[in-house]
């Protein structure tokens, strides 16, 4: 029962979209298991760039069935925009996209509360797309799922109860106008008609596919260090991007997982607030940002940039079970004279033995670096690992060695063909 999980092993934005797209060439099903439209997975085909937020990155391969699992929270507007954009590109969607009937819906009040809370409390750096509030309602057991749309009376009753409560919060606490129940009911009834052909019992579909020996890629969003349980809390996302989230987010058994691939940048980035031990708030970080085009695919926000953090990746490999890594954006480092890799942390004069997830420690520790000579030559046209400059190979091998993983893929540019596979 072959399932390969693709995990972002840092703070997100590692280039998972490209890796999933590339691996999908020989895959039957690509299934997204958590997150929402706050994710932005970029795929470049030829000279054209595509950004996906909800639909799995395997959609550009005609033989792939794409599944949005029960662990994803779905924004109707974002989903329909994405479907329509793909249709305009003559990409067949009908019969190739399946959406779990148990997936929760993002409602207008989720987006509104997300934005208001981000403005009025300590900033976490959310995208304002309602992801967190939707997950809050899910775990408070008042969320609205796609299956609820099938019974109008049930849907209206749940929505009315929720909006009455949200209106109290919006009006009395934040001074916002109340939401119109009838208007929202009408909007979501229309959405139900538009997505009806895609809705199914996704867990049943996936488990049947497993019994038939189909090849499945489980695609995560964000990154492991943003995991709500194992990340740098509270500066995290609201779901489980770690590999364990794939089983709960798709309804597949852990015994079906055969491999876990961690996607990492050749350096480190982070969007929004939160600790970042190797951040370079200087010319080095600015060069990485400009050269790597480090701006969010979903929000356009500039990403914070810094040296590769092997301590963080060792931790990520441990909690995810990562054995192999795909290193992206190696070409961004082509012009650096010298590179650094963080191989340890010192806190209060002592060398830490592991990655601390508490904020105080992460904000006050001192990174310990190992230096490497840059290769000072272009790598974007190289297609074989042995053809890479010796210093680039040395750097890549060190990343794998420091983190206890094996190097499987190296990306030297955004296009499909700018990819090196290592036997």
C-alpha positions as CSV (number, residue, x, y, z in Angstrom):
1,X,0.0,0.0,0.0
2,X,2.3,2.7,-1.3
3,X,1.8,6.3,0.1
4,X,4.7,8.8,-0.1
5,X,4.3,11.9,2.1
6,X,5.8,15.2,1.0
7,X,6.5,17.4,4.0
8,X,7.8,20.9,4.2
9,X,10.6,20.4,6.7
10,X,11.2,24.1,7.6
11,X,8.9,27.1,8.1
12,X,7.0,26.6,4.9
13,X,7.7,28.0,1.4
14,X,10.3,25.3,0.7
15,X,9.2,24.6,-2.9
16,X,6.8,21.7,-2.2
17,X,4.7,22.6,-5.2
18,X,7.5,22.0,-7.7
19,X,8.6,18.7,-6.1
20,X,5.0,17.3,-5.9
21,X,4.4,18.3,-9.5
22,X,7.6,16.7,-10.7
23,X,7.0,13.4,-8.7
24,X,3.3,13.3,-9.9
25,X,4.5,12.2,-13.4
26,X,4.4,8.6,-12.3
27,X,1.7,8.9,-9.6
28,X,-2.0,8.0,-9.7
29,X,-3.4,10.2,-6.9
30,X,-2.2,13.4,-5.1
31,X,-4.0,14.2,-1.9
32,X,-3.8,17.4,0.1
33,X,-4.2,16.7,3.8
34,X,-4.3,19.9,5.8
35,X,-4.3,23.7,5.8
36,X,-6.4,26.0,3.6
37,X,-6.0,28.8,1.1
38,X,-3.3,30.3,3.2
39,X,-0.9,27.9,1.4
40,X,0.6,28.8,-2.0
41,X,2.2,26.0,-4.0
42,X,4.0,27.3,-7.1
43,X,4.4,25.2,-10.2
44,X,6.4,26.5,-13.3
45,X,5.8,24.8,-16.6
46,X,7.8,26.3,-19.4
47,X,7.7,30.0,-19.0
48,X,4.3,30.0,-17.2
49,X,3.9,30.1,-13.4
50,X,0.9,28.7,-11.7
51,X,0.0,29.2,-8.0
52,X,-2.3,26.7,-6.3
53,X,-3.9,27.3,-2.9
54,X,-6.2,24.3,-2.4
55,X,-6.1,22.0,-5.4
56,X,-3.1,19.5,-5.1
57,X,-0.1,20.2,-7.2
58,X,-0.5,17.1,-9.3
59,X,-3.4,18.6,-11.3
60,X,-1.1,19.4,-14.3
61,X,-0.6,15.7,-15.0
62,X,-3.6,14.4,-16.9
63,X,-3.5,10.9,-15.3
64,X,-3.6,12.2,-11.7
65,X,-6.7,12.3,-9.6
66,X,-6.5,15.1,-7.0
67,X,-8.1,14.8,-3.6
68,X,-8.8,17.5,-1.1
69,X,-8.9,15.7,2.2
70,X,-11.1,16.1,5.3
71,X,-8.2,17.8,7.1
72,X,-8.4,20.8,4.8
73,X,-10.6,23.8,5.6
74,X,-12.1,25.1,2.4
75,X,-12.9,28.7,1.3
76,X,-15.6,28.5,-1.3
77,X,-14.5,31.6,-3.1
78,X,-10.9,30.6,-3.3
79,X,-11.8,27.1,-4.4
80,X,-14.1,28.2,-7.2
81,X,-11.6,30.9,-8.4
82,X,-8.9,28.1,-8.6
83,X,-11.2,25.7,-10.5
84,X,-12.2,28.4,-12.9
85,X,-8.6,29.5,-13.6
86,X,-7.6,25.9,-14.3
87,X,-10.6,25.5,-16.7
88,X,-9.5,28.6,-18.5
89,X,-6.2,27.0,-19.1
90,X,-8.0,24.0,-20.6
91,X,-7.0,21.7,-17.7
92,X,-9.6,19.0,-17.2
93,X,-11.1,19.2,-13.7
94,X,-14.2,17.1,-14.0
95,X,-13.6,13.5,-12.9
96,X,-10.1,14.4,-11.6
97,X,-10.9,16.5,-8.5
98,X,-12.5,15.0,-5.4
99,X,-13.3,16.8,-2.2
100,X,-14.0,15.1,1.1
101,X,-17.6,15.5,2.3
102,X,-16.1,15.8,5.8
103,X,-13.9,18.9,5.0
104,X,-14.9,22.0,7.0
105,X,-16.0,25.2,5.4
106,X,-14.5,28.6,6.0
107,X,-17.4,31.0,6.6
108,X,-17.4,34.8,6.2
109,X,-17.2,35.3,10.0
110,X,-14.0,33.2,10.1
111,X,-12.2,35.7,7.8
112,X,-13.6,38.7,9.6
113,X,-12.6,37.4,13.0
114,X,-9.1,36.4,11.8
115,X,-8.4,39.9,10.5
116,X,-9.8,41.6,13.5
117,X,-7.9,39.5,16.0
118,X,-4.7,39.9,14.2
119,X,-5.1,43.7,14.3
120,X,-6.1,43.8,18.0
121,X,-3.9,41.3,19.7
122,X,-0.2,40.2,19.5
123,X,0.5,39.6,15.9
124,X,1.1,36.0,14.8
125,X,1.4,36.8,11.2
126,X,-1.7,35.1,9.8
127,X,-2.8,35.5,6.2
128,X,-6.3,36.7,7.4
129,X,-8.0,34.0,5.4
130,X,-10.0,32.6,8.3
131,X,-8.0,29.4,8.7
132,X,-7.4,29.6,12.5
133,X,-11.0,30.5,13.4
134,X,-12.3,27.7,11.1
135,X,-10.2,25.2,13.0
136,X,-11.3,26.7,16.3
137,X,-14.9,26.0,15.3
138,X,-14.0,22.5,14.1
139,X,-12.5,21.5,17.5
140,X,-15.3,23.3,19.4
141,X,-17.6,21.0,17.4
142,X,-19.6,23.8,15.9
143,X,-18.0,23.8,12.5
144,X,-19.9,23.4,9.3
145,X,-18.8,20.7,6.9
146,X,-19.5,20.2,3.3
147,X,-21.8,17.3,4.1
148,X,-24.0,19.8,6.0
149,X,-24.9,21.5,2.8
150,X,-26.8,18.4,1.6
151,X,-29.5,19.0,4.2
152,X,-30.8,22.6,4.0
153,X,-32.6,22.5,7.4
154,X,-29.5,21.2,9.2
155,X,-27.3,23.8,7.4
156,X,-29.6,26.7,8.2
157,X,-29.9,25.7,11.8
158,X,-26.2,25.3,12.3
159,X,-25.4,28.5,10.5
160,X,-28.0,30.6,12.3
161,X,-26.7,29.4,15.7
162,X,-23.1,30.2,14.8
163,X,-23.9,33.6,13.3
164,X,-25.9,34.6,16.4
165,X,-22.9,33.8,18.5
166,X,-20.4,35.5,16.1
167,X,-22.6,38.6,15.9
168,X,-22.4,39.0,19.6
169,X,-18.6,38.9,19.4
170,X,-18.4,41.2,16.4
171,X,-20.8,43.8,17.7
172,X,-20.2,43.9,21.4
173,X,-16.4,43.3,21.5
174,X,-15.2,44.7,18.2
175,X,-18.0,47.1,17.3
176,X,-18.5,45.6,13.9
177,X,-21.9,45.4,12.1
178,X,-23.8,42.1,12.3
179,X,-23.7,39.5,9.5
180,X,-26.8,38.7,7.4
181,X,-27.8,35.0,7.8
182,X,-30.0,34.8,4.8
183,X,-27.3,36.3,2.5
184,X,-24.8,33.7,3.7
185,X,-27.2,30.9,3.3
186,X,-27.9,31.8,-0.3
187,X,-24.2,32.1,-1.1
188,X,-23.4,28.7,0.3
189,X,-26.4,27.0,-1.3
190,X,-25.1,28.3,-4.7
191,X,-21.6,27.0,-3.8
192,X,-23.1,23.6,-3.0
193,X,-24.5,23.4,-6.6
194,X,-21.1,24.3,-8.1
195,X,-19.1,21.7,-6.2
196,X,-21.7,18.8,-6.1
197,X,-19.9,16.8,-8.8
198,X,-16.6,16.8,-6.8
199,X,-17.9,15.8,-3.4
200,X,-17.3,12.3,-2.2
201,X,-16.3,10.1,0.7
202,X,-12.6,10.8,0.2
203,X,-11.3,8.4,2.8
204,X,-13.3,5.5,1.2
205,X,-11.9,6.4,-2.2
206,X,-8.3,6.5,-1.0
207,X,-8.5,3.3,0.9
208,X,-10.1,1.5,-2.1
209,X,-7.2,2.9,-4.2
210,X,-4.7,1.6,-1.7
211,X,-6.2,-1.9,-1.9
212,X,-5.9,-1.7,-5.7
213,X,-2.2,-0.8,-5.4
214,X,-2.5,2.8,-6.7
215,X,0.4,5.1,-6.1
216,X,-0.5,8.0,-3.8
217,X,1.3,11.2,-2.9
218,X,0.2,13.0,0.3
219,X,0.8,16.7,0.0
220,X,1.2,18.9,3.0
221,X,1.0,22.7,3.2
222,X,3.1,25.1,5.3
223,X,6.1,23.4,7.1
224,X,6.8,21.2,10.1
225,X,8.2,24.0,12.2
226,X,4.8,25.7,11.9
227,X,2.9,22.6,13.2
228,X,0.4,23.5,15.9
229,X,1.8,20.8,18.2
230,X,5.4,20.5,17.3
231,X,6.3,24.0,15.9
232,X,7.4,27.3,17.4
233,X,4.1,27.8,19.3
234,X,2.2,30.2,19.3
235,X,3.8,31.4,16.0
236,X,2.4,28.4,14.1
237,X,-0.3,27.5,11.8
238,X,-3.6,25.9,13.0
239,X,-3.2,22.4,11.7
240,X,-0.6,19.6,11.5
241,X,1.7,19.9,8.5
242,X,3.9,17.1,9.9
243,X,3.7,13.7,8.4
244,X,1.3,12.4,11.1
245,X,-1.3,14.9,9.9
246,X,-1.5,13.0,6.6
247,X,-3.2,10.0,8.1
248,X,-5.8,12.0,10.1
249,X,-6.2,14.5,7.3
250,X,-7.0,11.9,4.7
251,X,-8.4,8.9,6.6
252,X,-5.6,6.5,5.6
253,X,-3.8,4.1,8.0
254,X,-0.2,4.7,9.1
255,X,0.7,1.3,7.8
256,X,0.0,2.6,4.2
257,X,2.9,5.0,4.4
258,X,6.1,3.8,2.7
259,X,8.3,6.9,2.6
260,X,8.5,10.5,3.8
261,X,10.3,13.1,1.8
262,X,11.3,16.4,3.4
263,X,11.5,19.4,1.2
264,X,14.0,22.0,2.3
265,X,15.6,25.2,0.9
266,X,19.4,25.4,0.6
267,X,19.0,28.3,3.1
268,X,16.2,29.1,5.5
269,X,13.2,31.5,5.3
270,X,10.2,32.4,7.4
271,X,7.1,34.5,6.8
272,X,5.4,36.5,9.6
273,X,6.5,36.7,13.2
274,X,8.2,34.2,15.4
275,X,11.7,33.2,16.4
276,X,14.3,32.6,13.6
277,X,17.7,31.7,15.0
278,X,19.7,32.0,11.7
279,X,17.9,35.1,10.3
280,X,20.2,37.6,8.5
281,X,18.7,41.0,8.9
282,X,21.4,42.5,6.7
283,X,22.8,42.5,3.2
284,X,23.1,38.7,3.2
285,X,19.4,38.2,3.9
286,X,18.5,40.9,1.4
287,X,20.6,39.3,-1.3
288,X,18.8,35.9,-0.6
289,X,15.4,37.6,-0.8
290,X,16.1,39.4,-4.0
291,X,17.9,36.6,-5.8
292,X,15.4,33.9,-4.6
293,X,12.3,36.1,-5.2
294,X,11.4,35.5,-1.6
295,X,7.9,37.0,-1.5
296,X,4.8,35.0,-0.4
297,X,2.9,33.3,-3.2
298,X,-0.3,33.9,-1.3
299,X,0.2,37.3,0.4
300,X,3.2,38.8,-1.4
301,X,4.8,39.5,1.9
302,X,8.6,39.6,1.9
303,X,10.1,36.5,3.6
304,X,12.8,36.7,6.3
305,X,15.9,35.0,5.1
306,X,18.9,33.3,6.8
307,X,21.5,30.6,6.8
308,X,20.6,26.9,6.7
309,X,19.6,25.6,10.1
310,X,20.7,22.0,10.5
311,X,19.6,21.8,14.1
312,X,16.0,22.7,13.2
313,X,16.1,20.2,10.3
314,X,17.3,17.4,12.6
315,X,14.4,18.0,14.8
316,X,12.0,18.1,11.8
317,X,13.5,14.9,10.5
318,X,12.9,13.3,13.9
319,X,9.2,14.2,14.3
320,X,8.3,13.5,10.7
321,X,10.4,10.3,10.1
322,X,12.1,12.0,7.2
323,X,14.8,9.8,5.6
324,X,15.4,11.6,2.3
325,X,15.4,15.3,1.5
326,X,14.8,17.4,-1.6
327,X,16.9,20.6,-1.5
328,X,15.5,23.5,-3.5
329,X,16.9,26.8,-4.6
330,X,20.5,25.8,-4.6
331,X,21.0,28.3,-7.5
332,X,20.2,31.2,-5.2
333,X,23.5,30.7,-3.4
334,X,25.6,30.6,-6.6
335,X,27.2,34.0,-6.1
336,X,28.0,33.8,-2.4
337,X,31.7,33.8,-1.5
338,X,31.1,32.0,1.7
339,X,28.2,30.1,3.2
340,X,27.3,29.1,6.8
341,X,25.3,26.2,8.2
342,X,24.0,26.3,11.8
343,X,25.1,23.1,13.5
344,X,24.4,23.9,17.1
345,X,22.8,26.3,19.6
346,X,24.3,27.8,22.7
347,X,21.9,29.0,25.5
348,X,23.1,30.5,28.8
349,X,26.6,29.3,28.1
350,X,25.6,25.7,27.4
351,X,25.4,23.8,24.2
352,X,21.8,22.6,23.6
353,X,21.3,18.9,22.8
354,X,18.1,19.4,20.9
355,X,15.9,22.0,19.2
356,X,13.9,23.9,21.8
357,X,10.3,24.7,20.8
358,X,9.8,27.3,23.6
359,X,10.0,30.9,22.4
360,X,12.2,32.3,25.1
361,X,15.0,29.8,24.3
362,X,14.8,30.3,20.6
363,X,14.9,34.1,20.9
364,X,17.9,34.1,23.2
365,X,20.1,31.4,21.9
366,X,23.3,31.9,19.9
367,X,23.7,29.8,16.7
368,X,27.0,27.9,16.2
369,X,28.0,27.9,12.5
370,X,30.2,25.9,10.3
371,X,31.5,27.8,7.2
372,X,31.7,26.6,3.6
373,X,33.3,28.1,0.5
374,X,30.9,29.2,-2.1
375,X,31.2,27.7,-5.6
376,X,30.8,31.1,-7.5
377,X,29.4,29.6,-10.7
378,X,26.0,29.1,-12.2
379,X,24.1,25.8,-11.4
380,X,20.8,26.5,-13.1
381,X,21.7,24.6,-16.3
382,X,23.2,21.6,-14.6
383,X,21.2,18.3,-14.7
384,X,23.6,15.8,-13.1
385,X,24.8,15.8,-9.5
386,X,28.3,14.9,-10.5
387,X,28.3,18.0,-12.8
388,X,27.7,20.3,-10.0
389,X,30.8,22.3,-8.7
390,X,32.7,20.3,-6.1
391,X,32.0,22.9,-3.5
392,X,28.3,22.8,-4.2
393,X,28.4,19.0,-3.8
394,X,30.3,19.4,-0.6
395,X,27.7,21.8,0.8
396,X,24.8,19.5,-0.2
397,X,26.4,16.4,1.3
398,X,27.1,18.3,4.5
399,X,23.4,19.3,4.8
400,X,22.4,15.7,4.5
401,X,25.1,14.5,6.9
402,X,24.3,17.2,9.5
403,X,20.7,16.2,9.5
404,X,21.0,12.4,9.3
405,X,19.1,12.2,6.0
406,X,19.9,11.2,2.4
407,X,20.0,13.6,-0.5
408,X,17.4,12.5,-3.1
409,X,16.6,15.6,-5.2
410,X,18.3,19.0,-5.9
411,X,16.4,21.8,-7.5
412,X,18.5,24.5,-9.3
413,X,15.6,26.6,-10.6
414,X,11.8,26.9,-10.7
415,X,11.2,24.9,-13.9
416,X,10.4,21.2,-14.1
417,X,13.6,20.5,-16.1
418,X,15.8,22.3,-13.5
419,X,15.8,19.3,-11.3
420,X,18.5,16.8,-10.4
421,X,17.6,13.3,-9.2
422,X,20.2,11.3,-7.2
423,X,20.2,7.5,-7.5
